[in-house]
Amino acid sequence: MKIIDMFCKKRPVLSFEIFPPRPDTPLDTIYDHLEQFETLRPDFMSVTYGAGGSRKGRTLEIAARIKDLHGIESMAHFTCAGHTREEIDNMLEAMHRSGLENILALRGDPPADQPDFDFSRGAYRYASELVQHIRKVNDFCVAAAAYVEGHVDSRRLSEDLRHLREKVDAGVDFLITQLFFDNRLFFDFLEKARAIGISCPVSAGIMPVFRADQIKTIALKSGCSIPAKVVLMMDKYQDDPEDMRKAGIEYASLQIRELVSEGADGIHLYTMNRPKSTREIISNISDLTGIPSGGADAH
Ligand SMILES: Cc1cc2nc3c(=O)[nH]c(=O)nc-3n(C[C@H](O)[C@H](O)[C@H](O)COP(=O)(O)OP(=O)(O)OC[C@H]3O[C@@H](n4cnc5c(N)ncnc54)[C@H](O)[C@@H]3O)c2cc1C
């Protein structure tokens, strides 16, 4: 099923994002998690594409399994940075052959060891060009990334929003945002996006704080800001991982509750491959989403 059709039928559309295990880790680890995520009945699950295309085979394999074995709609992420047209077409063809109908079309980041990476070396420099290409050659439902605080490379939010509009016009069905910890940033972003004619559904990306060091690394890389109350929370629980996890779940649940009550089109939960914590969040918001906290015991 194309995910855009879900947005026509219900709001909010609830999705979980997972990432493939490292190449030296057996796929069984994520397959065990999938059984537990299934009991939480998200509307769809998305599978990330390793930076620079690493673990790419695993993205397709896992996304196809989510759909075929677990009966949950899935979406494969795909980054075009550094890829030739032929490589891109081969990947799109492989996705099609795997029965996938949904793709998150991304530019991707420079490889970690090449900060001066030249994006013009690949077939496409920006995600909008990839979106345009997919629209010409395939019938996928196409999602793209949005940045409520502006993409880290862009000089101004207004400039990033202009490029976002171009990307949507190239053929994007719906958007998923980068993580943010202050809902006011999301509401302001949405207002500005709507004002410049971006009318497609926008799913709010929520990342629970499980570990302070992890969140700091992600914030540094993505440029997302950490509000004072989250800094205080991380300081308070820095020596107690379990209390930190619980506080992170509480914070994410409150964020989602407000977003849903303000009419967010979708909630995209960055699960960090943690079914137990995801279940706790789903349980905290079940009265709003109508999604029960699930049957089987998730760990
Ligand atoms: C929901 C979500 C999921 C993600 N999943 C993955 C993943 O699985 N794997 C992975 O490696 N990364 C992933 N990322 C990270 C993403 O690859 C990076 O943020 C990357 O730096 C930008 O990708 P993009 O598709 O947003 O790029 P683009 O939309 O191309 O934007 C990149 C930059 O270029 C600018 N720009 C766009 N068009 C133009 C133009 N015409 N002229 C000048 N500037 C322009 C934009 O303003 C922005 O600053 C994800 C991000 C999000 C939000």
Ligand as a Chemical Component Dictionary entry (heavy atoms), coordinates in Angstrom:
data_LIG
# 
_chem_comp.id                   LIG 
_chem_comp.type                 NON-POLYMER 
_chem_comp.pdbx_formal_charge   0 
_chem_comp.three_letter_code    LIG 
# 
loop_
_chem_comp_atom.comp_id 
_chem_comp_atom.atom_id 
_chem_comp_atom.alt_atom_id 
_chem_comp_atom.type_symbol 
_chem_comp_atom.charge 
_chem_comp_atom.model_Cartn_x 
_chem_comp_atom.model_Cartn_y 
_chem_comp_atom.model_Cartn_z 
_chem_comp_atom.pdbx_ordinal 
LIG C1  C1  C 0 13.546 11.592 8.330  1  
LIG C2  C2  C 0 14.999 11.504 7.950  2  
LIG C3  C3  C 0 15.545 10.271 7.608  3  
LIG C4  C4  C 0 16.890 10.167 7.227  4  
LIG N1  N1  N 0 17.397 8.930  6.884  5  
LIG C5  C5  C 0 18.697 8.811  6.504  6  
LIG C6  C6  C 0 19.232 7.541  6.104  7  
LIG O1  O1  O 0 18.536 6.527  6.115  8  
LIG N2  N2  N 0 20.542 7.473  5.733  9  
LIG C7  C7  C 0 21.347 8.593  5.695  10 
LIG O2  O2  O 0 22.540 8.466  5.346  11 
LIG N3  N3  N 0 20.866 9.828  6.064  12 
LIG C8  C8  C 0 19.557 9.963  6.457  13 
LIG N4  N4  N 0 19.052 11.199 6.811  14 
LIG C9  C9  C 0 19.966 12.358 6.834  15 
LIG C10 C10 C 0 20.073 13.067 5.462  16 
LIG O3  O3  O 0 20.667 12.211 4.521  17 
LIG C11 C11 C 0 20.924 14.328 5.663  18 
LIG O4  O4  O 0 20.264 15.258 6.472  19 
LIG C12 C12 C 0 21.448 14.975 4.388  20 
LIG O5  O5  O 0 22.480 15.907 4.767  21 
LIG C13 C13 C 0 20.426 15.781 3.599  22 
LIG O6  O6  O 0 19.579 14.972 2.899  23 
LIG P1  P1  P 0 18.267 15.616 2.194  24 
LIG O7  O7  O 0 17.646 14.539 1.428  25 
LIG O8  O8  O 0 17.454 16.340 3.191  26 
LIG O9  O9  O 0 18.992 16.677 1.217  27 
LIG P2  P2  P 0 18.463 17.867 0.329  28 
LIG O10 O10 O 0 17.000 17.996 0.344  29 
LIG O11 O11 O 0 19.135 17.709 -0.991 30 
LIG O12 O12 O 0 19.080 19.143 1.092  31 
LIG C14 C14 C 0 20.448 19.179 1.439  32 
LIG C15 C15 C 0 20.909 20.635 1.531  33 
LIG O13 O13 O 0 20.942 21.203 0.216  34 
LIG C16 C16 C 0 20.182 22.394 0.161  35 
LIG N5  N5  N 0 19.600 22.480 -1.185 36 
LIG C17 C17 C 0 18.604 21.745 -1.700 37 
LIG N6  N6  N 0 18.367 22.096 -2.980 38 
LIG C18 C18 C 0 19.263 23.075 -3.287 39 
LIG C19 C19 C 0 19.529 23.844 -4.453 40 
LIG N7  N7  N 0 18.826 23.680 -5.586 41 
LIG N8  N8  N 0 20.527 24.770 -4.406 42 
LIG C20 C20 C 0 21.254 24.948 -3.276 43 
LIG N9  N9  N 0 21.036 24.246 -2.126 44 
LIG C21 C21 C 0 20.051 23.323 -2.138 45 
LIG C22 C22 C 0 19.150 22.243 1.273  46 
LIG O14 O14 O 0 18.665 23.511 1.712  47 
LIG C23 C23 C 0 19.979 21.537 2.343  48 
LIG O15 O15 O 0 20.761 22.460 3.050  49 
LIG C24 C24 C 0 17.718 11.332 7.197  50 
LIG C25 C25 C 0 17.159 12.576 7.571  51 
LIG C26 C26 C 0 15.823 12.675 7.943  52 
LIG C27 C27 C 0 15.266 14.012 8.342  53 
# 
loop_
_chem_comp_bond.comp_id 
_chem_comp_bond.atom_id_1 
_chem_comp_bond.atom_id_2 
_chem_comp_bond.value_order 
_chem_comp_bond.pdbx_ordinal 
LIG C1  C2  SING 1  
LIG C2  C3  SING 2  
LIG C2  C26 DOUB 3  
LIG C3  C4  DOUB 4  
LIG C4  N1  SING 5  
LIG C4  C24 SING 6  
LIG N1  C5  DOUB 7  
LIG C5  C6  SING 8  
LIG C5  C8  SING 9  
LIG C6  O1  DOUB 10 
LIG C6  N2  SING 11 
LIG N2  C7  SING 12 
LIG C7  O2  DOUB 13 
LIG C7  N3  SING 14 
LIG N3  C8  DOUB 15 
LIG C8  N4  SING 16 
LIG N4  C9  SING 17 
LIG N4  C24 SING 18 
LIG C9  C10 SING 19 
LIG C10 O3  SING 20 
LIG C10 C11 SING 21 
LIG C11 O4  SING 22 
LIG C11 C12 SING 23 
LIG C12 O5  SING 24 
LIG C12 C13 SING 25 
LIG C13 O6  SING 26 
LIG O6  P1  SING 27 
LIG P1  O7  DOUB 28 
LIG P1  O8  SING 29 
LIG P1  O9  SING 30 
LIG O9  P2  SING 31 
LIG P2  O10 DOUB 32 
LIG P2  O11 SING 33 
LIG P2  O12 SING 34 
LIG O12 C14 SING 35 
LIG C14 C15 SING 36 
LIG C15 O13 SING 37 
LIG C15 C23 SING 38 
LIG O13 C16 SING 39 
LIG C16 N5  SING 40 
LIG C16 C22 SING 41 
LIG N5  C17 SING 42 
LIG N5  C21 SING 43 
LIG C17 N6  DOUB 44 
LIG N6  C18 SING 45 
LIG C18 C19 SING 46 
LIG C18 C21 DOUB 47 
LIG C19 N7  SING 48 
LIG C19 N8  DOUB 49 
LIG N8  C20 SING 50 
LIG C20 N9  DOUB 51 
LIG N9  C21 SING 52 
LIG C22 O14 SING 53 
LIG C22 C23 SING 54 
LIG C23 O15 SING 55 
LIG C24 C25 DOUB 56 
LIG C25 C26 SING 57 
LIG C26 C27 SING 58 
# 
